[in-house]
Amino acid sequence: MDLREYSEQTEEQLKVVESECLQDMATCQEELAELYMTVRDSNKIIKNIESHLVQFQSDLKNVGLEIKTLQDQSLSMNVSLSNRRHLEDKLGNFLKQITLTPDLIHNICKRDVDEGFLVYINQLREKMRFFRTQGNIIIEGNEVAAVSMQEVWPYLKRLNMKAAYKVRQFLINHIQSLLKPKTNVQLMQETVLIRYKDMLLYLRENSQETFVEICMNYTEIMSQIYLDHFKVYMSSIKKLIRDDCDKRDVVTWQGMGTDISYVQGFDLKDRHQLLDQIETLDPIICHVARKTHQKFFIERVFQSISRLLVDTCTFCFLFVLEFFYVRFDQYEPVFGEIFSKTQQHLIDNLATIFGTTYDTLALLLVLKINTVFQQTMEKRGMLFMNPYFEKVRIITWPRLQVLLDNNLREMDTANYLHTSDIAYHPVTSRFAQFITSLHKISPEDSMFIHRLSLFRQSFIGLLKKIAKDIRDEKNRAVFIINNLDYLMEEFHEQKVTISQEFGQLEADLTAMTENFIDMQIKELFPAFVKLLETPNPSSGDIDLFLHDFNVNWKKGLQIIEEAVKNLFSGVETQKDILKRTYTKFLMKYTDFVELVKKNHPHLTKSLVSLQVIMAEIQH
């Protein structure tokens, strides 16, 4: 098919399609007309809806404005209502506070004072506080006195005076009732008086003169009650004191037996265990102790008295703070005199007890106990007790110093002690008993620590005085070593931590031991020591020495061993001294060998081998 034919054919097809389209359009013309009418009607409806929506929008805008107006009006009304309610409350409270109701007046004037009376006292206290704090009304920034309050005030004052008088009588009667015999004062305070503490608050705010009078009355009465109580207790407990010590309970004294190695007053036993239960051990119940025939050392009696005083003061302190509504810093100026007489009575009696005792250990324990209780009261904020604890220290230390100084003086002047025996002296046993007991108590006072140093010096001096009758210098050294060694052994056996002052004794013992070792070696090997001390000894002297040494060195070592075992009693001490003696001998012999090798090498073959000597020592 050529292009022309194709074109004609296509044109024919287009005409057919066009004819069909025209026919379809003619067929749909009515439907299109109907659709047009429908669209036109719809447009009218939409325009109508639009106009309604516009009108609705306008109406909503007006409603919003009206709501905002209503909100503003509501807020204004709320503020006004709040102000009116606040005013109503103030006016209501004002009217309530300035009104003296017949019921209040009748009960204040006529009713007996009891717990129900507190209700009306609190009402009156509230009214008095209102008159004091809100006596003027502020109007437009200016204070204006309320006429109604001025009219009521005289009547309120009279009612207040009546109430204060009744409360005063009631409280004074109750406080004075504590003086009745067999009254449980603490129980009365906890169950009766404390219920009326609001009355004290009322008096403090509205009748200060009466409040001060009540405070002074309470102070005076409680002072008498506590004084009487502690007088009875002190009188009873003094009869239970066990004091086994006398003036002969010292390290040494002229006239004592030379074989007395035990001192009753130095035997601490388990008394120092009291220090672990100072605040937990209950006070001694005197009548029970009498029935069971119990006796107590001075420190236990002091702990019992102090525990009772501390507990009583603590209860009184806490009760006063709550009952009288006072602060910590207000207690001492107002109520500080409650225990002044009691404390002075205790101090006077303790001074008598301490001033006549010879029990050094008891006084040391008293100082420790006193310090613990003082620290306890300081933690509780009860610093007003410090003067009492200081007075205890003041009456204890002088007597303790006297007893310690007595021991020092007796030791320094003990020219009457003599011995020819090199074993430890009984006085050392007494001294060890005394010093170990002191260390177990271990007070931290600087004055006491200084005296420990003096005791160490006096003891060394005492040993030297006793050893004067021992003519041989070596045996004098042995005597001192045995005594120092015994003392150190006692420290270890008693598991006592040695103070720094007495730690010097170990150095003294070491020095004495070294001195003995030097004397021992010099005594058994005199030529050997002389050669070492001689500068540039001659070959002949060394050769002569070697002939003698090679024959006798074993015997010399055996004599050393036998001498140490005979002179010293402690097995460990014997081993230690032998070891140190052999060590020093080997060191000196080593120096001698070096001397021979350096200056006289031809004599080296004559030397006993160092290994041979060591083997003999170990054997």
Secondary structure as GFF3:
##gff-version 3
##sequence-region A 1 619
A	DSSP	alpha_helix	3	98	.	.	.	ID=ss1
A	DSSP	alpha_helix	102	110	.	.	.	ID=ss2
A	DSSP	alpha_helix	117	133	.	.	.	ID=ss3
A	DSSP	beta_strand	136	139	.	.	.	ID=ss4
A	DSSP	beta_strand	142	145	.	.	.	ID=ss5
A	DSSP	alpha_helix	147	176	.	.	.	ID=ss6
A	DSSP	three_ten_helix	177	179	.	.	.	ID=ss7
A	DSSP	alpha_helix	185	191	.	.	.	ID=ss8
A	DSSP	three_ten_helix	193	196	.	.	.	ID=ss9
A	DSSP	alpha_helix	197	206	.	.	.	ID=ss10
A	DSSP	alpha_helix	208	238	.	.	.	ID=ss11
A	DSSP	three_ten_helix	264	266	.	.	.	ID=ss12
A	DSSP	three_ten_helix	271	277	.	.	.	ID=ss13
A	DSSP	alpha_helix	286	291	.	.	.	ID=ss14
A	DSSP	alpha_helix	298	323	.	.	.	ID=ss15
A	DSSP	alpha_helix	328	335	.	.	.	ID=ss16
A	DSSP	alpha_helix	340	356	.	.	.	ID=ss17
A	DSSP	alpha_helix	360	379	.	.	.	ID=ss18
A	DSSP	three_ten_helix	383	385	.	.	.	ID=ss19
A	DSSP	alpha_helix	386	412	.	.	.	ID=ss20
A	DSSP	alpha_helix	426	441	.	.	.	ID=ss21
A	DSSP	alpha_helix	446	466	.	.	.	ID=ss22
A	DSSP	three_ten_helix	467	469	.	.	.	ID=ss23
A	DSSP	alpha_helix	473	493	.	.	.	ID=ss24
A	DSSP	alpha_helix	500	524	.	.	.	ID=ss25
A	DSSP	alpha_helix	526	533	.	.	.	ID=ss26
A	DSSP	alpha_helix	539	567	.	.	.	ID=ss27
A	DSSP	alpha_helix	571	599	.	.	.	ID=ss28
A	DSSP	three_ten_helix	601	606	.	.	.	ID=ss29
A	DSSP	alpha_helix	610	618	.	.	.	ID=ss30
###
